[in-house]
Amino acid sequence: LVVGLGRFGSSIAKTLYENGEQVLAIDNDEDMVHEAVNIGILENGITTDATDGASLKNLGINNFDVAFVCIGTNIQDSIMVTLTLKELGIPKVIAKATTDMHGKLLSKIGADEVIYPEIYMGERVAMKEIEPNIVEHMKLGNEYILAEIKVPRKFTNQTLEKLAVRK
């Protein structure tokens, strides 16, 4: 379930849909829903007020294992939708936050995961500039980073023993 079809929500819905997942997207803007369906981002979209628990319940949203709350501009709606989804029994709610306080509130009302897309992308873009050979990276605590790096040409067709990378 994806609530909010702005850039972030549309991206999540598209990725899930393209990977064979059942996706229902909800937005209160009918044009956004029609556009997402028409350009093939998703198959099922509904225009409704996601802050209305009765409407959500009537849609059968309790059949979904995961809900993404992708409302960024209206913090009150983001909080209300997150709370409503948890109260309706969605096992995992992942909510987008725009500020630290917004994130704290989402966590306190039951969001299983709070994400800060702008901060995440900012870190990725900066790391790509700092170290252009890093393709992907993930922090493992404060001391370690797991990184996928571009292989130097001289490593091609060589064994790790012969390369002696630790030296």
C-alpha positions in Angstrom: 0.0 0.0 0.0 1.4 3.4 -1.0 -0.2 6.5 0.4 0.7 9.7 -1.5 1.7 9.8 -5.1 4.2 12.6 -5.2 7.7 12.0 -6.6 8.7 9.7 -3.7 5.5 7.7 -3.5 5.3 7.3 -7.3 8.9 6.0 -7.3 8.1 3.5 -4.5 4.9 2.4 -6.3 6.6 2.0 -9.6 9.5 0.0 -8.2 7.2 -2.4 -6.3 4.9 -2.8 -9.4 7.8 -3.4 -11.8 9.0 -6.1 -9.4 5.8 -8.0 -9.5 4.3 -6.8 -6.2 0.6 -6.2 -5.6 0.4 -2.4 -5.2 -2.6 -0.2 -4.3 -1.8 3.5 -4.3 -4.0 6.1 -2.6 -3.9 9.9 -3.1 -6.4 12.6 -2.5 -5.6 14.2 -5.9 -7.5 12.4 -8.6 -5.2 13.8 -11.3 -2.2 12.2 -9.6 -3.9 8.8 -9.4 -5.0 8.9 -13.1 -1.5 10.0 -14.3 0.2 7.2 -12.3 -2.2 4.6 -13.8 -2.0 6.1 -17.4 1.8 6.1 -17.5 2.1 2.6 -16.2 3.6 3.3 -12.8 0.9 1.1 -11.2 -2.3 -0.8 -12.0 -4.5 0.1 -9.1 -5.0 3.6 -7.8 -7.7 5.1 -5.7 -8.6 8.7 -5.0 -9.7 9.0 -1.4 -8.9 10.9 1.8 -6.4 8.5 3.6 -6.9 10.3 6.9 -10.4 8.9 7.0 -10.1 5.5 8.7 -13.5 4.3 7.6 -12.6 4.9 3.9 -9.4 3.0 4.3 -11.1 0.1 6.1 -13.7 -0.1 3.3 -10.9 -0.4 0.7 -9.7 -3.6 2.4 -6.2 -2.2 3.2 -5.8 -4.7 6.1 -4.9 -7.2 3.4 -1.6 -5.5 2.9 1.6 -6.4 4.8 3.4 -3.2 4.3 2.2 0.4 3.9 4.4 3.3 2.8 3.2 6.8 4.0 4.7 9.1 1.5 3.1 12.4 2.5 5.7 15.0 3.0 4.1 18.4 2.7 1.3 18.0 5.2 2.8 16.7 8.5 -0.5 16.5 10.2 -1.9 14.2 7.5 1.2 12.1 7.5 0.8 11.6 11.3 -2.9 10.9 11.0 -2.5 8.4 8.2 0.4 6.6 10.0 -1.7 6.3 13.2 -4.8 5.1 11.3 -2.8 2.4 9.4 -1.4 1.1 12.6 -4.8 1.1 14.3 -6.2 -0.8 11.3 -3.6 -3.5 11.8 -1.1 -3.0 9.0 1.9 -5.1 10.3 4.6 -2.7 8.9 4.3 1.0 8.3 7.2 2.8 6.7 6.7 6.6 6.9 8.5 9.5 5.2 9.6 12.3 7.5 10.7 15.8 6.6 12.1 17.0 9.9 13.6 15.4 13.1 10.4 16.3 15.1 8.2 14.8 12.4 10.2 11.6 12.5 10.0 11.4 16.3 6.3 11.8 16.2 5.9 9.1 13.6 8.0 6.8 15.7 6.1 7.5 18.8 2.7 6.8 17.2 3.9 3.4 15.9 5.7 3.8 12.5 7.9 0.7 12.2 10.4 2.6 10.1 10.9 6.3 9.5 12.9 7.4 6.5 14.4 10.8 5.5 14.7 10.6 1.7 16.4 14.0 1.3 19.0 13.2 3.9 19.7 9.7 2.4 20.1 11.0 -1.1 22.2 13.9 0.0 24.6 11.5 1.7 24.7 9.2 -1.4 25.4 12.1 -3.8 28.1 13.5 -1.5 29.8 10.1 -1.2 29.7 9.6 -5.0 31.6 12.9 -5.4 34.1 12.1 -2.5 34.8 8.6 -3.8 33.7 8.1 -7.4 34.8 4.5 -7.5 32.2 3.5 -4.8 29.2 2.2 -6.6 27.1 1.5 -3.5 27.7 1.7 0.2 26.0 1.0 3.5 27.1 1.9 7.0 27.4 -0.9 9.5 27.5 1.0 12.7 30.0 3.8 13.3 33.1 1.9 12.5 32.4 -0.1 9.3 31.1 0.5 5.8 30.2 -2.2 3.4 31.0 -0.9 -0.1 30.7 -2.1 -3.7 33.5 -0.6 -5.7 34.5 -0.4 -9.3 37.2 -3.0 -10.0 40.5 -1.5 -11.4 41.4 -2.9 -14.8 44.6 -4.4 -13.4 42.4 -6.7 -11.2 40.7 -8.3 -14.2 41.5 -12.0 -14.7 43.7 -12.1 -11.5 43.3 -14.2 -8.4 43.1 -12.5 -5.0 46.2 -14.3 -4.0 48.2 -13.0 -7.0 46.8 -9.5 -6.4 47.8 -9.5 -2.7 45.2 -6.8 -2.0 45.9 -6.8 1.7 49.5 -5.6 0.9 
